Amino acid sequence: MEEKLYNLLEQSYEEMVEIRRHLHKNPELSFQEVHTSAYIAEYHESLGNEVRRNVGGNGVVATMTGGKPGPTVALRADFDALPIQDEKDVEYKSTVKGVMHACGHDGHTATLLVLAKALKHIQAEVNGTVVFIHQHAEEKAPGGALPMIQDGAIEDVDVIFGTHLWSQDPLGTIQHCSGPFMAASDHFSIHVQGKGGHGALPHTTKDAVVIGTQIVSNLQTIVARRVNPLDSAVVSIGSFVAENAYNVIADHAKLIGTVRTFNEDVRNQIERDIEEIAVHTAKAGGAEVDYQYFRGYPAVVNHQTENEYLARVAQEVPGLTGVHEREPLLAGEDFSHYLNELKGTFFFTGAAFGDREVNYPHHHPNFDFDERAMLHAAKTLGKVTIDYYKEA
């Protein structure tokens, strides 16, 4: 059955590329993916799969019941784009101003659609049920995963697998990790309210710029001195705004930043630490702060048994050049919500161009990936799906 599946995928590779490029040219932002959602639903309906539209919003869930009894395996792909101007000089460049697929979600969708088509051809031989979860709004918290789960997307599912095409990893490789794999992704804002005045009379002011700068500096002590060195964490300020004329001392400043953690206790601690440092630093300078902390996605924690299964099965997938265990990454992903509800694993499929000096990172205006990675991803997801009945 595996060889038949691989052959079907290879025969449909050009269609996979065609779908990916169509989606790349017609991107839609998170929570606005109306046309993409309809495209996905219509594709599954043309295959004869059972389809639910508008799951948790713009999500689509399609179901294929195999010809033999077995477990229910879910496969997930996201399909939203980002508010970035596409600067690539390619035929399939985004046609939507200021919006592009800069993270590979177009490739994820094309991979899962063509895999569904291939599995449909061997439906009678498949043990169990396959649930294709096409998720909207991965890029923007609160994300699409949680509302899809609440709307029954993984009801009666036994296990879930997902992959991310990764432009920084070599083509032909599968990168996996048991346990914490991707970080909880939070952000915060600190509004400093001081007392402005003339630049020549600083002694009459409470300088929000100076106080904000001290807050930024003091926040660096959180990871360096408050977090156990054995726990990974990041606290980064991404923006500091206090715009004024050259001769005016600012009365207010706004700082925004991000926090990345793997451990929930560390996450809670850092939320408290930022507030404590900001409040007391501002107070020492005679100012006040308004602090807000926004929780994004929890950490992606892969289940060990399922991750080891994925790594073992991937070794048998033709065309792959390596299956490697990698270090966790402090980027965020709302696939975490699925793993909080049922067993499964999330992994990277290498998608770097081997003949290019620069492979642009995700969320970059020139982001792209080697489309052959989609075939590797489809074969790997297909293999873990049709073999899973042996593990259940």
N, C-alpha and C positions, 0 to 999 in steps of 0.2 A: 504493500500500500504506500510506503514511503516513497519508493521510486516513482510510482504513478503520480503522487502529489508533486514531487520535485519537477517532473517533466511538465506537468500542467502549469506550474508556476513559471517555468522557463519559457514555455510557449506563450504565456500571457505577459511577459516582461514588458513588451512594447506598450501594451495597454496600461500597465502600471505607470510607466513613464508619462504616457498621455494624460492619465488622470491626475498625476502629481502636477504636471505643468498647467493643466486647466485650473486646478485649485490655486496654484501659485500666481497665476495671472488674475485671479478673481478672489482675493482674500477678503475676509470679514472679521471685524474685531470681536473680542469677547462679549458675549451676551447679545450680539447682533448677527449671528450666523444663520440667518433665515434661509438664504439660497443654498448655502453649503449643506445645511441640514436636510433640505428637500432633495438635493442631489444624491446624498447618501441613502436616504430612505428609498428613493426611486430605484437606485441600483440594486438594493437588496430585494425590493419587491419584484424586480425583473428576474431575479434568481429564483423566486418562489419561496423566499424565507418569510417567516412570520415577523412583522415589523410593528414596532411601537414608535410613534413620532412624539415630539414635544415632551420627552421624558425629563422631568426636572427643569424644564425650560426648552432649550433648543436641542437637547440630546436625542439620540436615536438608539434604540436597542433592537437588534435583529436576532432571531433564534432559528437554528437549524437542528432538527432532531435526527440523530444518526439511525442507521438501520439495525443496530445492535444495542443491547442494554449497556449502561455504563454511567460514569459520573457526568456532572455538568461543569464544563470548563468555560470560563469567561476570558475573552481577549479584549483589551481596551486600546483605543487610539483616540487622541484628541484632534480637534480640527479648527481651532481659532487662530487668528493672526495677531500681529502686533502693530502699534501706532508708530511705525518707522518707515521712512521713505526708502524705497528699493533703489539702490545705486548700481546694481549689477548691469553689465552690458550683455544681456542674453535675450534670446527670442522669447522666452517665457517670463520676462520681467513683469512685475505687478502693474496692472492697468489702473489701480486705485491709488490716487494721490495720498501719500502719507500713511499707507497701510501695506504691510508685506508679511509673508510667511518667513520670519527670520529665526525660526526655531525648529523647522522640520516637520511641523504638524501636517502639512500637505503630504509629505512622504509617509507619515504614519497612517494617514487615511487611505492613501493609495495602496499601501501594503496590505491593510486589513480588508479592503474591498476585494482585491484580487485574490487574496487568500480565501475569502469566503466563496468566491467563484470556483476556485480549485477544489475546495472541500465539498462543494455542492456536487461536483462531478463524481466524487467517491462517497457520497452520502450513505449509500447502502452498506459500505464497509466500515463506517465510523462507529465506534463504541461510545454511546452516550450522546449528550447534547452540547452544542457549542453556542455560546451567547456572545454576540459581537456588540461591544459597548462603544459607541461613537460619542465621545464626550465633548461638549462645548466648554468654552470659558476656563481653560486650564491656566491661562496667563494672568488672570485678574481675580484676586481674592474678592469674595469668598469662594470663587471657583464653581465649576460645574459638577464635580464629583459628588459632593455631599447632597445637593438637591436631587441628583439622579439616584443615589442610593435611597434617599427618603421616598422617592417615587417608585421604588421596587426594582431598580435596574439589576441588582444582584440577588434578588429573591430566589431561593432554592439553588444558588450557585455553590459549588463545592470548592473551587479554586480559581484564582485569577492570575493571569500573566500579562505583562506589558513590556514594551521596549521603547527606547528613545534613540533615534538615529543621532550619532554623536560625531560632529565634524572634527573634533580634536583627537579622535582615536583612529588607528589605522584601519583602512578598509579590509574586510575579511575577518575582523576580530569580534568576539563577544566579550564584554567586560561585565563582571558580576560581583556581587558582594553579599555575604550573609549578614544579618543584623542591620544596624543603622547604615543607610546607603546615601540618603539625601537629607538635608537639614530642614528643621522647622524654619519657616521664613516669616519673620515679623518685621514691622516697621513702627517708627515712633516720631513724634514731633514735640519740640520744646519751643515755646514762645516766651522770650525774655522781655519783660516790661520794666524798663528803667525810667530815666528822666533825661530828656534831651536838652540841648542848649547850643550855645555858640561854640565853635571850635577853639576860639581863643580864651574861653572861660571854662575849662574842663572841671574845675573845682566846684562848679555849681551844678554839675550833672551826675547822673548815674549811668555811665557809658555802657549801653547794651552790647556794643561790639566787644569791648574789653571783657565784659562779664561772659558773653557767649563764647569767646575764645578760651576763657578759663574753663568753662563747662566742657568744651571739646577736649581740652587737654586732660582734664580730670577723668573724663569717661574712659580714657585709655588705660586707666588703672584697673578697670573692672576685670578684663581678661588677664592682665598682667599680674594682678595682686589679689583678686577676689575669687577667681574661678580656679578650681583644682587643675593643675597643669596636665593631668591625665584626661581631662574633658576638653573637647574642642568647642570653641565658641568664637564668634566674630561680632564686634560692635563697630559699625562704621557710620560716620556722618557723610551724607551724600550731598547736602546743600546747606549753605549758611547765607541767609539773605538779610541785609540791613542797609538798604539803598537810601542814600541821602546826597545832598550837595557836598562839595568838598570841604566846606567850612561849617558843617553841622554835625554835632555829636548825636548819634542815633538814640532815640528813646526806646526803640524796640528792635528785636532781631528774631528771626525764625530759623530753627535748625531742624532738619529732618534726617533720619538715618534708618539703618536696618540692623536687625539682630538675627544671627544664625546659630542654631544650637541643635544638638542631637538628643541631649538629656532633658527631660521635662522639668526636673528639679532645678537644673541650671537655667533653663528658660525662665522659670518663675523667679529665680533669684535675680537674674539680670534685669527683669522688668522692674523689680523693687529697687535695685541698685541705681539704675538710671535716674529714677525719681529722687532718691535720697541725695545723690550727687548734684543734680540740677537745682533742687530746692535750696540746699545749704550753700552751694557756690553762689547762687543769685542773692541769697540773704546776706552773705558776707559783703557783697557789693552794693547792698541797699536796694536790690531789685526783687521782683517776683517772677515766677514762671507758671505757665499753663502747660502741663505735661499730659500727653495722650499716647497710649500704647495700643497698637492695633495687631491683633493676633492673626497671622496668616495660616498657612498650611502646617500641620504637624509634620514631624520627621517621617521619612519613608524608612520603615524598618522591615526588611525582607525576612521571611520565615526561612529558617535554616534548611529544613527538609526539602522544601520546594526549590530553594536556590541551588542546593546540591543536585537536585534532580535536573534542573535546567542546565547546569554546568556539565553534567554527565551526558545528557541527551545531545547537547550542542556539539560535543566532541565527534558525533557521528554525522553531522550535517555536511554534505559535500559543498566545497567551495570556500569553506572557512579555513583561515590560516592559523587561527589560534583562539583559545578560550582561556581568558585570564581573570584571576581574582584581582580586583583593583581596590584602591583606597576609597573611603567614602568621600562625597563631594558636598560642599556647603551650599549648593544651589537647592532650590525648593521645588516641590512637585506635589500636586494634590492626589496623585495615585496613593498617597499615604492613607487617605480615607478608606479606600477599598481594603487595604491591608490591615486596617484597624477592625474591620468587620469579618474578614475571612482570610484563610491562608493563601499564600501566593508569593510572587517575587517580581521585581522590576529590574531590568538590565539595560545596558547600552549596546547598541550595534555600531561598530566602527564605520564611519562614513567619510573619512578624510580623502581628499584627492592626493594620490601618491606622486603626481607629476607637477604639483604646484608648490611654489616657494612658500606661499602663505595660505593656510586654511583659516578663513575668518571665523571667529567664535560666534556662538549663538547670540542673537539679539544685536548683531552688527548689520549696518546697511548693505554690506557686501556678502552677507552670509549665503552660503550654498553648500551642497553636499554631493558626493558621488552617488548617483542614482542607483548604481549596482548594489548599494547597501540595502535597498528596499528588498531585493531578491533574497539577500542573506537573512534579513529580518523575517520575511515571510516563510522561508524554509524552516527557520528555527522555531518560530511560533507554531507553525504547522506540525512540526515534529513533536514538540512538547504537548500539543493538543491531542493528537491521535494516539500517542503512547501513554497518556496519563492513566488510562483505565488499568494499566498494569500496576500502577502505584496505589490506586484507590482501594 
